């Protein structure tokens, strides 16, 4: 059983548990329509209290080995950039990765850096065998992150989810622990 969520440090970032003090900035960044538009489970508008409620669920989800969520913060200056997490399926030793970056921080490589660190954590610490990720077909930048961290395209899901009244096609990517391990040799 997992007890305390770690903090991961990369070259430019600190990936740490969210705190309630992140709520207002989280609401501002993820609540921007251009960001929310690319995320299936984020409400828009992002109402007051939603961030606090979401953050307050994280410790229990981690303890129960259901999910781990990391706030992506700037290593030197500490400000919130985005988020990355794993929805865990411990029975099958796999997880689904999700991530988002606030619009002011797009196109800086932060998402790739954070996703790579969380993938490493998933394989090397959590002992996962497989990690998948999905993105809306109309958001190819998200797919590029998946490719850069070594995930392989596994399929196209036609009209798989509905977002704001419109059916969305999704692309699915995956990586096995053996693929990850071989790439590190």
C-alpha positions in Angstrom: 0.0 0.0 0.0 1.2 3.5 -0.9 1.7 5.9 2.0 3.1 9.2 1.0 3.2 10.7 -2.5 6.7 11.6 -3.6 8.0 14.7 -5.2 9.8 14.2 -8.5 12.5 16.6 -9.6 13.6 17.1 -13.3 16.0 19.5 -14.9 13.5 22.4 -14.9 10.5 21.2 -12.9 9.3 20.0 -9.6 6.4 17.6 -9.7 4.8 17.6 -6.3 1.4 16.8 -4.7 -1.1 19.6 -5.1 -1.9 21.7 -2.1 -5.0 23.7 -1.4 -2.9 26.8 -1.9 -2.7 25.8 -5.6 -6.4 26.0 -6.1 -6.8 29.6 -7.4 -4.0 29.3 -9.9 -5.2 25.9 -11.0 -8.6 27.3 -11.5 -7.2 30.2 -13.5 -4.9 28.1 -15.8 -7.1 25.0 -16.4 -10.2 27.1 -16.6 -9.1 29.0 -19.7 -11.3 27.8 -22.5 -8.4 27.0 -24.8 -7.0 24.6 -22.2 -10.3 23.1 -21.1 -11.2 22.6 -24.7 -8.5 19.9 -25.0 -9.5 18.0 -21.8 -12.4 15.6 -21.6 -13.1 15.8 -17.9 -12.5 19.5 -17.1 -15.6 21.6 -16.7 -15.9 25.0 -18.3 -16.4 27.5 -16.8 -14.3 26.1 -14.0 -16.4 27.3 -11.0 -15.1 28.3 -7.6 -14.6 25.4 -5.3 -14.0 22.8 -8.0 -10.2 22.9 -7.7 -10.4 22.6 -3.9 -12.7 19.6 -4.1 -10.5 17.9 -6.7 -7.3 18.5 -4.8 -8.8 17.2 -1.5 -9.5 13.8 -3.1 -5.9 13.2 -4.0 -4.5 11.8 -0.8 -7.2 9.2 -0.5 -6.9 8.2 -4.1 -3.1 7.8 -3.7 -3.5 5.8 -0.5 -6.0 3.5 -2.1 -3.7 3.1 -5.2 -6.3 4.5 -7.5 -4.4 7.6 -8.8 -1.4 9.8 -8.3 -1.6 13.5 -9.3 1.3 15.8 -9.6 1.3 19.6 -9.8 3.9 20.7 -12.4 5.8 23.6 -11.0 8.8 25.6 -12.1 11.9 24.3 -10.3 13.5 27.7 -9.6 10.6 30.0 -9.2 7.9 27.6 -7.9 4.9 28.7 -9.9 2.3 26.3 -11.2 2.6 25.3 -14.8 0.2 22.4 -15.2 -0.5 18.9 -14.0 0.2 15.3 -14.8 -1.1 12.1 -13.3 -1.7 8.4 -13.5 -5.1 6.7 -13.1 -3.9 3.3 -11.7 -5.2 -0.2 -12.3 -3.0 -2.2 -9.9 -4.7 -5.5 -10.6 -3.5 -5.4 -14.2 -0.4 -3.4 -13.4 -1.2 -0.6 -15.8 -2.2 3.1 -15.8 -3.6 5.8 -17.9 -1.6 9.0 -18.0 -3.2 12.4 -18.3 -1.6 15.9 -18.4 -2.3 19.5 -19.1 -0.2 22.7 -19.3 -1.4 26.2 -18.7 -1.6 28.2 -22.0 1.1 30.7 -21.0 3.6 27.8 -20.7 2.8 26.0 -24.0 5.6 25.1 -26.4 8.4 25.0 -23.8 8.8 21.2 -23.5 7.4 21.2 -19.9 4.8 18.6 -20.7 7.3 16.2 -22.3 9.7 16.6 -19.4 7.0 16.1 -16.8 5.3 13.1 -18.6 8.7 11.4 -19.0 9.4 11.7 -15.2 6.0 10.3 -14.3 6.4 7.5 -16.8 9.7 6.6 -15.1 8.0 6.8 -11.7 5.3 4.5 -12.9 7.6 1.8 -14.2 10.5 2.1 -11.7 8.6 2.8 -8.5 5.1 1.7 -8.9 6.1 -1.4 -10.9 3.6 -0.9 -13.7 3.8 -3.0 -16.8 1.9 -0.7 -19.2 1.0 3.0 -19.4 -1.4 4.4 -22.0 -2.5 7.9 -22.8 -5.3 9.3 -25.1 -5.7 12.6 -26.8 -8.4 14.1 -29.0 -7.4 13.8 -32.7 -7.8 17.5 -33.1 -5.0 18.1 -30.5 -1.9 16.6 -32.2 0.5 18.5 -29.9 -0.6 16.1 -27.1 0.2 13.1 -29.4 3.7 14.6 -30.0 4.4 14.5 -26.2 3.4 10.8 -26.2 5.7 10.1 -29.1 8.6 12.0 -27.5 8.4 9.9 -24.3 8.5 6.7 -26.3 4.8 5.7 -26.6 3.6 4.0 -29.7 0.3 4.8 -31.5 -2.0 1.9 -30.8 -5.3 3.0 -32.3 -7.9 5.5 -33.4 -11.2 5.6 -31.5 -13.9 7.1 -33.7 -16.4 9.3 -31.9 -15.4 7.7 -28.6 -16.2 10.6 -26.2 -18.5 13.6 -26.3 -17.2 17.0 -25.4 -19.4 20.1 -25.4 -22.1 18.4 -27.5 -19.7 17.1 -30.1 -18.4 13.6 -30.5 -14.6 13.5 -30.5 -12.2 11.0 -32.1 -9.4 9.9 -29.9 -5.9 8.6 -30.5 -4.5 6.0 -28.1 -0.8 5.5 -27.3 0.9 3.0 -25.1 4.2 1.8 -23.8 5.3 -1.4 -22.1 7.8 -1.6 -19.3 10.0 -3.7 -21.6 9.9 -1.0 -24.2 10.8 1.6 -21.6 13.6 -0.6 -20.2 15.1 -1.3 -23.6 15.2 2.4 -24.4 17.2 3.0 -21.3 20.0 0.6 -22.2 
